[in-house]
């Protein structure tokens, strides 16, 4: 179990963590607000809102695990 998608792509079994492209887009919105004159101290701290669940079925097969179809249906990405 990993917190970053990249580890699952590299061979990990599964990951559940924040979607980094979404975080970068939201960071750009903060920069835009600051460049338009907002004071950084007035901006709220935000938590990630979009998370990705990724499974690597090749690793699951190598470990002799069977991932339930209902869990695969909820995954954002399944690596074969």
PDB file of N, CA, C and O in Angstrom:
ATOM      1  N   UNK A   1       0.852  -1.172   0.000  1.00  0.00           N
ATOM      2  CA  UNK A   1       0.000   0.000   0.000  1.00  0.00           C
ATOM      3  C   UNK A   1       0.893   1.228   0.000  1.00  0.00           C
ATOM      4  O   UNK A   1       1.796   1.365   0.825  1.00  0.00           O
ATOM      5  N   UNK A   2       0.620   2.115  -0.943  1.00  0.00           N
ATOM      6  CA  UNK A   2       1.411   3.335  -1.083  1.00  0.00           C
ATOM      7  C   UNK A   2       0.489   4.551  -1.113  1.00  0.00           C
ATOM      8  O   UNK A   2      -0.712   4.437  -1.354  1.00  0.00           O
ATOM      9  N   UNK A   3       1.069   5.693  -0.866  1.00  0.00           N
ATOM     10  CA  UNK A   3       0.320   6.935  -0.923  1.00  0.00           C
ATOM     11  C   UNK A   3       0.478   7.672  -2.236  1.00  0.00           C
ATOM     12  O   UNK A   3      -0.171   8.692  -2.463  1.00  0.00           O
ATOM     13  N   UNK A   4       1.352   7.153  -3.115  1.00  0.00           N
ATOM     14  CA  UNK A   4       1.604   7.817  -4.392  1.00  0.00           C
ATOM     15  C   UNK A   4       1.394   6.840  -5.548  1.00  0.00           C
ATOM     16  O   UNK A   4       1.848   5.697  -5.491  1.00  0.00           O
ATOM     17  N   UNK A   5       0.723   7.283  -6.571  1.00  0.00           N
ATOM     18  CA  UNK A   5       0.434   6.477  -7.749  1.00  0.00           C
ATOM     19  C   UNK A   5       1.704   5.932  -8.398  1.00  0.00           C
ATOM     20  O   UNK A   5       1.713   4.806  -8.895  1.00  0.00           O
ATOM     21  N   UNK A   6       2.762   6.716  -8.396  1.00  0.00           N
ATOM     22  CA  UNK A   6       4.006   6.348  -9.080  1.00  0.00           C
ATOM     23  C   UNK A   6       4.602   5.053  -8.534  1.00  0.00           C
ATOM     24  O   UNK A   6       5.201   4.286  -9.287  1.00  0.00           O
ATOM     25  N   UNK A   7       4.445   4.802  -7.232  1.00  0.00           N
ATOM     26  CA  UNK A   7       4.964   3.562  -6.656  1.00  0.00           C
ATOM     27  C   UNK A   7       4.193   2.339  -7.168  1.00  0.00           C
ATOM     28  O   UNK A   7       4.770   1.267  -7.351  1.00  0.00           O
ATOM     29  N   UNK A   8       2.920   2.504  -7.392  1.00  0.00           N
ATOM     30  CA  UNK A   8       2.117   1.405  -7.925  1.00  0.00           C
ATOM     31  C   UNK A   8       2.484   1.142  -9.375  1.00  0.00           C
ATOM     32  O   UNK A   8       2.551  -0.013  -9.796  1.00  0.00           O
ATOM     33  N   UNK A   9       2.719   2.181 -10.132  1.00  0.00           N
ATOM     34  CA  UNK A   9       3.155   2.022 -11.521  1.00  0.00           C
ATOM     35  C   UNK A   9       4.498   1.301 -11.567  1.00  0.00           C
ATOM     36  O   UNK A   9       4.753   0.523 -12.487  1.00  0.00           O
ATOM     37  N   UNK A  10       5.356   1.554 -10.580  1.00  0.00           N
ATOM     38  CA  UNK A  10       6.681   0.932 -10.535  1.00  0.00           C
ATOM     39  C   UNK A  10       6.653  -0.504 -10.015  1.00  0.00           C
ATOM     40  O   UNK A  10       7.687  -1.172 -10.002  1.00  0.00           O
ATOM     41  N   UNK A  11       5.474  -0.993  -9.584  1.00  0.00           N
ATOM     42  CA  UNK A  11       5.389  -2.389  -9.155  1.00  0.00           C
ATOM     43  C   UNK A  11       4.706  -2.619  -7.834  1.00  0.00           C
ATOM     44  O   UNK A  11       4.560  -3.768  -7.418  1.00  0.00           O
ATOM     45  N   UNK A  12       4.281  -1.572  -7.157  1.00  0.00           N
ATOM     46  CA  UNK A  12       3.558  -1.738  -5.899  1.00  0.00           C
ATOM     47  C   UNK A  12       2.177  -2.308  -6.128  1.00  0.00           C
ATOM     48  O   UNK A  12       1.666  -2.257  -7.247  1.00  0.00           O
ATOM     49  N   UNK A  13       1.571  -2.844  -5.101  1.00  0.00           N
ATOM     50  CA  UNK A  13       0.257  -3.478  -5.237  1.00  0.00           C
ATOM     51  C   UNK A  13      -0.856  -2.462  -5.425  1.00  0.00           C
ATOM     52  O   UNK A  13      -1.673  -2.594  -6.337  1.00  0.00           O
ATOM     53  N   UNK A  14      -0.894  -1.456  -4.576  1.00  0.00           N
ATOM     54  CA  UNK A  14      -1.979  -0.480  -4.680  1.00  0.00           C
ATOM     55  C   UNK A  14      -1.557   0.830  -4.045  1.00  0.00           C
ATOM     56  O   UNK A  14      -0.611   0.888  -3.259  1.00  0.00           O
ATOM     57  N   UNK A  15      -2.281   1.883  -4.406  1.00  0.00           N
ATOM     58  CA  UNK A  15      -2.029   3.190  -3.802  1.00  0.00           C
ATOM     59  C   UNK A  15      -3.344   3.937  -3.658  1.00  0.00           C
ATOM     60  O   UNK A  15      -4.269   3.779  -4.454  1.00  0.00           O
ATOM     61  N   UNK A  16      -3.394   4.741  -2.636  1.00  0.00           N
ATOM     62  CA  UNK A  16      -4.524   5.637  -2.417  1.00  0.00           C
ATOM     63  C   UNK A  16      -3.944   6.930  -1.873  1.00  0.00           C
ATOM     64  O   UNK A  16      -3.404   6.967  -0.767  1.00  0.00           O
ATOM     65  N   UNK A  17      -4.059   7.979  -2.652  1.00  0.00           N
ATOM     66  CA  UNK A  17      -3.496   9.248  -2.227  1.00  0.00           C
ATOM     67  C   UNK A  17      -4.010  10.395  -3.062  1.00  0.00           C
ATOM     68  O   UNK A  17      -4.803  10.201  -3.983  1.00  0.00           O
ATOM     69  N   UNK A  18      -3.558  11.591  -2.737  1.00  0.00           N
ATOM     70  CA  UNK A  18      -4.045  12.773  -3.445  1.00  0.00           C
ATOM     71  C   UNK A  18      -3.653  12.760  -4.924  1.00  0.00           C
ATOM     72  O   UNK A  18      -2.614  12.222  -5.308  1.00  0.00           O
ATOM     73  N   UNK A  19      -4.500  13.356  -5.722  1.00  0.00           N
ATOM     74  CA  UNK A  19      -4.255  13.501  -7.152  1.00  0.00           C
ATOM     75  C   UNK A  19      -3.365  14.733  -7.334  1.00  0.00           C
ATOM     76  O   UNK A  19      -3.816  15.862  -7.145  1.00  0.00           O
ATOM     77  N   UNK A  20      -2.104  14.510  -7.702  1.00  0.00           N
ATOM     78  CA  UNK A  20      -1.141  15.611  -7.767  1.00  0.00           C
ATOM     79  C   UNK A  20      -1.435  16.618  -8.872  1.00  0.00           C
ATOM     80  O   UNK A  20      -1.252  17.812  -8.635  1.00  0.00           O
ATOM     81  N   UNK A  21      -1.877  16.223 -10.060  1.00  0.00           N
ATOM     82  CA  UNK A  21      -2.235  17.266 -11.035  1.00  0.00           C
ATOM     83  C   UNK A  21      -3.304  18.221 -10.504  1.00  0.00           C
ATOM     84  O   UNK A  21      -3.266  19.419 -10.786  1.00  0.00           O
ATOM     85  N   UNK A  22      -4.260  17.687  -9.735  1.00  0.00           N
ATOM     86  CA  UNK A  22      -5.281  18.545  -9.143  1.00  0.00           C
ATOM     87  C   UNK A  22      -4.667  19.477  -8.102  1.00  0.00           C
ATOM     88  O   UNK A  22      -5.037  20.649  -8.026  1.00  0.00           O
ATOM     89  N   UNK A  23      -3.729  18.966  -7.299  1.00  0.00           N
ATOM     90  CA  UNK A  23      -3.065  19.812  -6.306  1.00  0.00           C
ATOM     91  C   UNK A  23      -2.274  20.936  -6.964  1.00  0.00           C
ATOM     92  O   UNK A  23      -2.278  22.068  -6.480  1.00  0.00           O
ATOM     93  N   UNK A  24      -1.594  20.625  -8.069  1.00  0.00           N
ATOM     94  CA  UNK A  24      -0.817  21.655  -8.768  1.00  0.00           C
ATOM     95  C   UNK A  24      -1.730  22.722  -9.358  1.00  0.00           C
ATOM     96  O   UNK A  24      -1.405  23.909  -9.329  1.00  0.00           O
ATOM     97  N   UNK A  25      -2.877  22.297  -9.897  1.00  0.00           N
ATOM     98  CA  UNK A  25      -3.833  23.260 -10.449  1.00  0.00           C
ATOM     99  C   UNK A  25      -4.345  24.177  -9.349  1.00  0.00           C
ATOM    100  O   UNK A  25      -4.476  25.385  -9.548  1.00  0.00           O
ATOM    101  N   UNK A  26      -4.633  23.601  -8.192  1.00  0.00           N
ATOM    102  CA  UNK A  26      -5.134  24.412  -7.078  1.00  0.00           C
ATOM    103  C   UNK A  26      -4.049  25.345  -6.546  1.00  0.00           C
ATOM    104  O   UNK A  26      -4.351  26.455  -6.109  1.00  0.00           O
ATOM    105  N   UNK A  27      -2.795  24.909  -6.578  1.00  0.00           N
ATOM    106  CA  UNK A  27      -1.693  25.781  -6.167  1.00  0.00           C
ATOM    107  C   UNK A  27      -1.578  26.970  -7.117  1.00  0.00           C
ATOM    108  O   UNK A  27      -1.296  28.090  -6.689  1.00  0.00           O
ATOM    109  N   UNK A  28      -1.796  26.723  -8.395  1.00  0.00           N
ATOM    110  CA  UNK A  28      -1.761  27.814  -9.378  1.00  0.00           C
ATOM    111  C   UNK A  28      -2.869  28.827  -9.101  1.00  0.00           C
ATOM    112  O   UNK A  28      -2.683  30.024  -9.314  1.00  0.00           O
ATOM    113  N   UNK A  29      -4.023  28.351  -8.625  1.00  0.00           N
ATOM    114  CA  UNK A  29      -5.101  29.272  -8.265  1.00  0.00           C
ATOM    115  C   UNK A  29      -4.679  30.169  -7.097  1.00  0.00           C
ATOM    116  O   UNK A  29      -5.021  31.351  -7.061  1.00  0.00           O
ATOM    117  N   UNK A  30      -3.941  29.605  -6.152  1.00  0.00           N
ATOM    118  CA  UNK A  30      -3.419  30.403  -5.038  1.00  0.00           C
ATOM    119  C   UNK A  30      -2.464  31.464  -5.546  1.00  0.00           C
ATOM    120  O   UNK A  30      -2.555  32.622  -5.139  1.00  0.00           O
ATOM    121  N   UNK A  31      -1.555  31.094  -6.424  1.00  0.00           N
ATOM    122  CA  UNK A  31      -0.596  32.043  -6.985  1.00  0.00           C
ATOM    123  C   UNK A  31      -1.347  33.161  -7.702  1.00  0.00           C
ATOM    124  O   UNK A  31      -0.995  34.333  -7.568  1.00  0.00           O
ATOM    125  N   UNK A  32      -2.379  32.801  -8.459  1.00  0.00           N
ATOM    126  CA  UNK A  32      -3.171  33.802  -9.171  1.00  0.00           C
ATOM    127  C   UNK A  32      -3.806  34.792  -8.192  1.00  0.00           C
ATOM    128  O   UNK A  32      -3.794  36.000  -8.430  1.00  0.00           O
ATOM    129  N   UNK A  33      -4.358  34.279  -7.093  1.00  0.00           N
ATOM    130  CA  UNK A  33      -4.981  35.158  -6.098  1.00  0.00           C
ATOM    131  C   UNK A  33      -3.953  36.115  -5.485  1.00  0.00           C
ATOM    132  O   UNK A  33      -4.232  37.296  -5.279  1.00  0.00           O
ATOM    133  N   UNK A  34      -2.765  35.586  -5.198  1.00  0.00           N
ATOM    134  CA  UNK A  34      -1.719  36.420  -4.594  1.00  0.00           C
ATOM    135  C   UNK A  34      -1.247  37.489  -5.574  1.00  0.00           C
ATOM    136  O   UNK A  34      -1.042  38.642  -5.193  1.00  0.00           O
ATOM    137  N   UNK A  35      -1.073  37.100  -6.843  1.00  0.00           N
ATOM    138  CA  UNK A  35      -0.637  38.072  -7.849  1.00  0.00           C
ATOM    139  C   UNK A  35      -1.698  39.132  -8.117  1.00  0.00           C
ATOM    140  O   UNK A  35      -1.381  40.226  -8.582  1.00  0.00           O
ATOM    141  N   UNK A  36      -2.937  38.814  -7.829  1.00  0.00           N
ATOM    142  CA  UNK A  36      -4.017  39.798  -8.004  1.00  0.00           C
ATOM    143  C   UNK A  36      -4.209  40.668  -6.763  1.00  0.00           C
ATOM    144  O   UNK A  36      -5.104  41.512  -6.725  1.00  0.00           O
ATOM    145  N   UNK A  37      -3.366  40.462  -5.749  1.00  0.00           N
ATOM    146  CA  UNK A  37      -3.389  41.359  -4.602  1.00  0.00           C
ATOM    147  C   UNK A  37      -3.858  40.763  -3.290  1.00  0.00           C
ATOM    148  O   UNK A  37      -3.844  41.460  -2.276  1.00  0.00           O
ATOM    149  N   UNK A  38      -4.267  39.522  -3.263  1.00  0.00           N
ATOM    150  CA  UNK A  38      -4.706  38.918  -2.004  1.00  0.00           C
ATOM    151  C   UNK A  38      -3.508  38.724  -1.075  1.00  0.00           C
ATOM    152  O   UNK A  38      -2.403  38.423  -1.526  1.00  0.00           O
ATOM    153  N   UNK A  39      -3.738  38.897   0.202  1.00  0.00           N
ATOM    154  CA  UNK A  39      -2.669  38.687   1.175  1.00  0.00           C
ATOM    155  C   UNK A  39      -2.596  37.183   1.476  1.00  0.00           C
ATOM    156  O   UNK A  39      -3.620  36.573   1.783  1.00  0.00           O
ATOM    157  N   UNK A  40      -1.417  36.583   1.395  1.00  0.00           N
ATOM    158  CA  UNK A  40      -1.296  35.153   1.663  1.00  0.00           C
ATOM    159  C   UNK A  40      -1.827  34.752   3.036  1.00  0.00           C
ATOM    160  O   UNK A  40      -2.357  33.652   3.195  1.00  0.00           O
ATOM    161  N   UNK A  41      -1.694  35.624   4.019  1.00  0.00           N
ATOM    162  CA  UNK A  41      -2.174  35.298   5.365  1.00  0.00           C
ATOM    163  C   UNK A  41      -3.700  35.238   5.437  1.00  0.00           C
ATOM    164  O   UNK A  41      -4.255  34.657   6.370  1.00  0.00           O
ATOM    165  N   UNK A  42      -4.379  35.837   4.453  1.00  0.00           N
ATOM    166  CA  UNK A  42      -5.842  35.818   4.434  1.00  0.00           C
ATOM    167  C   UNK A  42      -6.410  34.602   3.701  1.00  0.00           C
ATOM    168  O   UNK A  42      -7.603  34.317   3.804  1.00  0.00           O
ATOM    169  N   UNK A  43      -5.565  33.891   2.968  1.00  0.00           N
ATOM    170  CA  UNK A  43      -6.042  32.736   2.207  1.00  0.00           C
ATOM    171  C   UNK A  43      -6.149  31.522   3.115  1.00  0.00           C
ATOM    172  O   UNK A  43      -5.262  31.278   3.933  1.00  0.00           O
ATOM    173  N   UNK A  44      -7.230  30.756   2.979  1.00  0.00           N
ATOM    174  CA  UNK A  44      -7.401  29.581   3.843  1.00  0.00           C
ATOM    175  C   UNK A  44      -6.472  28.438   3.441  1.00  0.00           C
ATOM    176  O   UNK A  44      -6.084  28.312   2.280  1.00  0.00           O
ATOM    177  N   UNK A  45      -6.129  27.619   4.413  1.00  0.00           N
ATOM    178  CA  UNK A  45      -5.371  26.400   4.139  1.00  0.00           C
ATOM    179  C   UNK A  45      -6.366  25.364   3.626  1.00  0.00           C
ATOM    180  O   UNK A  45      -7.410  25.148   4.242  1.00  0.00           O
ATOM    181  N   UNK A  46      -6.055  24.734   2.523  1.00  0.00           N
ATOM    182  CA  UNK A  46      -6.961  23.753   1.934  1.00  0.00           C
ATOM    183  C   UNK A  46      -6.348  22.367   1.961  1.00  0.00           C
ATOM    184  O   UNK A  46      -5.139  22.204   1.802  1.00  0.00           O
ATOM    185  N   UNK A  47      -7.187  21.385   2.163  1.00  0.00           N
ATOM    186  CA  UNK A  47      -6.783  19.985   2.130  1.00  0.00           C
ATOM    187  C   UNK A  47      -7.062  19.439   0.731  1.00  0.00           C
ATOM    188  O   UNK A  47      -7.890  19.995   0.010  1.00  0.00           O
ATOM    189  N   UNK A  48      -6.385  18.362   0.336  1.00  0.00           N
ATOM    190  CA  UNK A  48      -6.709  17.738  -0.952  1.00  0.00           C
ATOM    191  C   UNK A  48      -8.171  17.300  -0.975  1.00  0.00           C
ATOM    192  O   UNK A  48      -8.718  16.857   0.035  1.00  0.00           O
ATOM    193  N   UNK A  49      -8.779  17.432  -2.126  1.00  0.00           N
ATOM    194  CA  UNK A  49     -10.185  17.030  -2.256  1.00  0.00           C
ATOM    195  C   UNK A  49     -10.368  15.875  -3.235  1.00  0.00           C
ATOM    196  O   UNK A  49     -11.413  15.225  -3.231  1.00  0.00           O
ATOM    197  N   UNK A  50      -9.377  15.613  -4.064  1.00  0.00           N
ATOM    198  CA  UNK A  50      -9.476  14.541  -5.043  1.00  0.00           C
ATOM    199  C   UNK A  50      -8.385  13.505  -4.757  1.00  0.00           C
ATOM    200  O   UNK A  50      -7.201  13.835  -4.692  1.00  0.00           O
ATOM    201  N   UNK A  51      -8.803  12.258  -4.588  1.00  0.00           N
ATOM    202  CA  UNK A  51      -7.889  11.162  -4.288  1.00  0.00           C
ATOM    203  C   UNK A  51      -8.023  10.086  -5.352  1.00  0.00           C
ATOM    204  O   UNK A  51      -9.095   9.901  -5.928  1.00  0.00           O
ATOM    205  N   UNK A  52      -6.929   9.376  -5.611  1.00  0.00           N
ATOM    206  CA  UNK A  52      -6.925   8.314  -6.614  1.00  0.00           C
ATOM    207  C   UNK A  52      -6.634   6.972  -5.953  1.00  0.00           C
ATOM    208  O   UNK A  52      -5.748   6.854  -5.106  1.00  0.00           O
ATOM    209  N   UNK A  53      -7.407   5.957  -6.364  1.00  0.00           N
ATOM    210  CA  UNK A  53      -7.189   4.577  -5.946  1.00  0.00           C
ATOM    211  C   UNK A  53      -6.678   3.820  -7.162  1.00  0.00           C
ATOM    212  O   UNK A  53      -7.355   3.758  -8.189  1.00  0.00           O
ATOM    213  N   UNK A  54      -5.475   3.240  -7.049  1.00  0.00           N
ATOM    214  CA  UNK A  54      -4.823   2.578  -8.183  1.00  0.00           C
ATOM    215  C   UNK A  54      -4.411   1.170  -7.763  1.00  0.00           C
ATOM    216  O   UNK A  54      -3.841   0.976  -6.689  1.00  0.00           O
ATOM    217  N   UNK A  55      -4.706   0.186  -8.622  1.00  0.00           N
ATOM    218  CA  UNK A  55      -4.312  -1.201  -8.387  1.00  0.00           C
ATOM    219  C   UNK A  55      -3.387  -1.675  -9.489  1.00  0.00           C
ATOM    220  O   UNK A  55      -3.552  -1.303 -10.651  1.00  0.00           O
ATOM    221  N   UNK A  56      -2.417  -2.493  -9.124  1.00  0.00           N
ATOM    222  CA  UNK A  56      -1.520  -3.122 -10.088  1.00  0.00           C
ATOM    223  C   UNK A  56      -1.838  -4.610 -10.079  1.00  0.00           C
ATOM    224  O   UNK A  56      -1.427  -5.326  -9.166  1.00  0.00           O
ATOM    225  N   UNK A  57      -2.570  -5.085 -11.094  1.00  0.00           N
ATOM    226  CA  UNK A  57      -2.983  -6.485 -11.142  1.00  0.00           C
ATOM    227  C   UNK A  57      -1.824  -7.429 -11.422  1.00  0.00           C
ATOM    228  O   UNK A  57      -1.869  -8.594 -11.028  1.00  0.00           O
ATOM    229  N   UNK A  58      -0.794  -6.946 -12.092  1.00  0.00           N
ATOM    230  CA  UNK A  58       0.392  -7.782 -12.335  1.00  0.00           C
ATOM    231  C   UNK A  58       1.039  -8.154 -11.002  1.00  0.00           C
ATOM    232  O   UNK A  58       1.413  -9.309 -10.795  1.00  0.00           O
ATOM    233  N   UNK A  59       1.171  -7.195 -10.111  1.00  0.00           N
ATOM    234  CA  UNK A  59       1.743  -7.456  -8.794  1.00  0.00           C
ATOM    235  C   UNK A  59       0.817  -8.339  -7.969  1.00  0.00           C
ATOM    236  O   UNK A  59       1.284  -9.223  -7.251  1.00  0.00           O
ATOM    237  N   UNK A  60      -0.487  -8.108  -8.063  1.00  0.00           N
ATOM    238  CA  UNK A  60      -1.443  -8.942  -7.326  1.00  0.00           C
ATOM    239  C   UNK A  60      -1.317 -10.405  -7.754  1.00  0.00           C
ATOM    240  O   UNK A  60      -1.306 -11.302  -6.911  1.00  0.00           O
ATOM    241  N   UNK A  61      -1.222 -10.643  -9.063  1.00  0.00           N
ATOM    242  CA  UNK A  61      -1.059 -12.028  -9.552  1.00  0.00           C
ATOM    243  C   UNK A  61       0.257 -12.629  -9.061  1.00  0.00           C
ATOM    244  O   UNK A  61       0.297 -13.798  -8.678  1.00  0.00           O
ATOM    245  N   UNK A  62       1.334 -11.842  -9.069  1.00  0.00           N
ATOM    246  CA  UNK A  62       2.635 -12.335  -8.616  1.00  0.00           C
ATOM    247  C   UNK A  62       2.599 -12.707  -7.132  1.00  0.00           C
ATOM    248  O   UNK A  62       3.309 -13.617  -6.706  1.00  0.00           O
ATOM    249  N   UNK A  63       1.779 -12.012  -6.349  1.00  0.00           N
ATOM    250  CA  UNK A  63       1.655 -12.304  -4.922  1.00  0.00           C
ATOM    251  C   UNK A  63       0.594 -13.364  -4.630  1.00  0.00           C
ATOM    252  O   UNK A  63       0.426 -13.788  -3.487  1.00  0.00           O
ATOM    253  N   UNK A  64      -0.118 -13.786  -5.673  1.00  0.00           N
ATOM    254  CA  UNK A  64      -1.174 -14.784  -5.500  1.00  0.00           C
ATOM    255  C   UNK A  64      -2.438 -14.217  -4.887  1.00  0.00           C
ATOM    256  O   UNK A  64      -3.200 -14.939  -4.245  1.00  0.00           O
ATOM    257  N   UNK A  65      -2.663 -12.925  -5.083  1.00  0.00           N
ATOM    258  CA  UNK A  65      -3.845 -12.263  -4.535  1.00  0.00           C
ATOM    259  C   UNK A  65      -4.893 -12.054  -5.614  1.00  0.00           C
ATOM    260  O   UNK A  65      -4.571 -11.829  -6.781  1.00  0.00           O
ATOM    261  N   UNK A  66      -6.138 -12.130  -5.210  1.00  0.00           N
ATOM    262  CA  UNK A  66      -7.233 -11.820  -6.128  1.00  0.00           C
ATOM    263  C   UNK A  66      -7.956 -10.595  -5.579  1.00  0.00           C
ATOM    264  O   UNK A  66      -8.495 -10.623  -4.473  1.00  0.00           O
ATOM    265  N   UNK A  67      -7.962  -9.538  -6.352  1.00  0.00           N
ATOM    266  CA  UNK A  67      -8.626  -8.297  -5.940  1.00  0.00           C
ATOM    267  C   UNK A  67     -10.098  -8.425  -6.317  1.00  0.00           C
ATOM    268  O   UNK A  67     -10.413  -8.696  -7.476  1.00  0.00           O
ATOM    269  N   UNK A  68     -11.005  -8.237  -5.360  1.00  0.00           N
ATOM    270  CA  UNK A  68     -12.435  -8.368  -5.649  1.00  0.00           C
ATOM    271  C   UNK A  68     -12.880  -7.407  -6.755  1.00  0.00           C
ATOM    272  O   UNK A  68     -12.440  -6.258  -6.802  1.00  0.00           O
ATOM    273  N   UNK A  69     -13.752  -7.886  -7.639  1.00  0.00           N
ATOM    274  CA  UNK A  69     -14.238  -7.028  -8.740  1.00  0.00           C
ATOM    275  C   UNK A  69     -14.917  -5.748  -8.258  1.00  0.00           C
ATOM    276  O   UNK A  69     -14.834  -4.715  -8.922  1.00  0.00           O
ATOM    277  N   UNK A  70     -15.583  -5.809  -7.115  1.00  0.00           N
ATOM    278  CA  UNK A  70     -16.236  -4.594  -6.609  1.00  0.00           C
ATOM    279  C   UNK A  70     -15.210  -3.533  -6.238  1.00  0.00           C
ATOM    280  O   UNK A  70     -15.470  -2.339  -6.385  1.00  0.00           O
ATOM    281  N   UNK A  71     -14.051  -3.957  -5.759  1.00  0.00           N
ATOM    282  CA  UNK A  71     -12.985  -3.016  -5.423  1.00  0.00           C
ATOM    283  C   UNK A  71     -12.346  -2.456  -6.691  1.00  0.00           C
ATOM    284  O   UNK A  71     -12.020  -1.271  -6.760  1.00  0.00           O
ATOM    285  N   UNK A  72     -12.170  -3.319  -7.692  1.00  0.00           N
ATOM    286  CA  UNK A  72     -11.618  -2.855  -8.975  1.00  0.00           C
ATOM    287  C   UNK A  72     -12.554  -1.858  -9.652  1.00  0.00           C
ATOM    288  O   UNK A  72     -12.104  -0.937 -10.333  1.00  0.00           O
ATOM    289  N   UNK A  73     -13.850  -2.045  -9.462  1.00  0.00           N
ATOM    290  CA  UNK A  73     -14.819  -1.131 -10.066  1.00  0.00           C
ATOM    291  C   UNK A  73     -14.722   0.269  -9.461  1.00  0.00           C
ATOM    292  O   UNK A  73     -15.041   1.256 -10.123  1.00  0.00           O
ATOM    293  N   UNK A  74     -14.285   0.353  -8.217  1.00  0.00           N
ATOM    294  CA  UNK A  74     -14.157   1.653  -7.553  1.00  0.00           C
ATOM    295  C   UNK A  74     -12.831   2.335  -7.852  1.00  0.00           C
ATOM    296  O   UNK A  74     -12.667   3.521  -7.565  1.00  0.00           O
ATOM    297  N   UNK A  75     -11.885   1.600  -8.425  1.00  0.00           N
ATOM    298  CA  UNK A  75     -10.544   2.131  -8.686  1.00  0.00           C
ATOM    299  C   UNK A  75     -10.584   3.195  -9.768  1.00  0.00           C
ATOM    300  O   UNK A  75     -11.369   3.114 -10.712  1.00  0.00           O
ATOM    301  N   UNK A  76      -9.727   4.191  -9.616  1.00  0.00           N
ATOM    302  CA  UNK A  76      -9.567   5.219 -10.652  1.00  0.00           C
ATOM    303  C   UNK A  76      -8.700   4.729 -11.796  1.00  0.00           C
ATOM    304  O   UNK A  76      -8.838   5.174 -12.935  1.00  0.00           O
ATOM    305  N   UNK A  77      -7.798   3.800 -11.474  1.00  0.00           N
ATOM    306  CA  UNK A  77      -6.906   3.246 -12.506  1.00  0.00           C
ATOM    307  C   UNK A  77      -6.544   1.818 -12.109  1.00  0.00           C
ATOM    308  O   UNK A  77      -6.282   1.527 -10.943  1.00  0.00           O
ATOM    309  N   UNK A  78      -6.536   0.932 -13.111  1.00  0.00           N
ATOM    310  CA  UNK A  78      -6.119  -0.452 -12.902  1.00  0.00           C
ATOM    311  C   UNK A  78      -5.003  -0.733 -13.895  1.00  0.00           C
ATOM    312  O   UNK A  78      -5.187  -0.612 -15.107  1.00  0.00           O
ATOM    313  N   UNK A  79      -3.841  -1.110 -13.366  1.00  0.00           N
ATOM    314  CA  UNK A  79      -2.683  -1.408 -14.200  1.00  0.00           C
ATOM    315  C   UNK A  79      -2.666  -2.911 -14.439  1.00  0.00           C
ATOM    316  O   UNK A  79      -2.637  -3.699 -13.494  1.00  0.00           O
ATOM    317  N   UNK A  80      -2.684  -3.299 -15.696  1.00  0.00           N
ATOM    318  CA  UNK A  80      -2.720  -4.735 -16.047  1.00  0.00           C
ATOM    319  C   UNK A  80      -1.329  -5.295 -16.137  1.00  0.00           C
ATOM    320  O   UNK A  80      -1.158  -6.481 -16.420  1.00  0.00           O
TER     321      UNK A  80
END
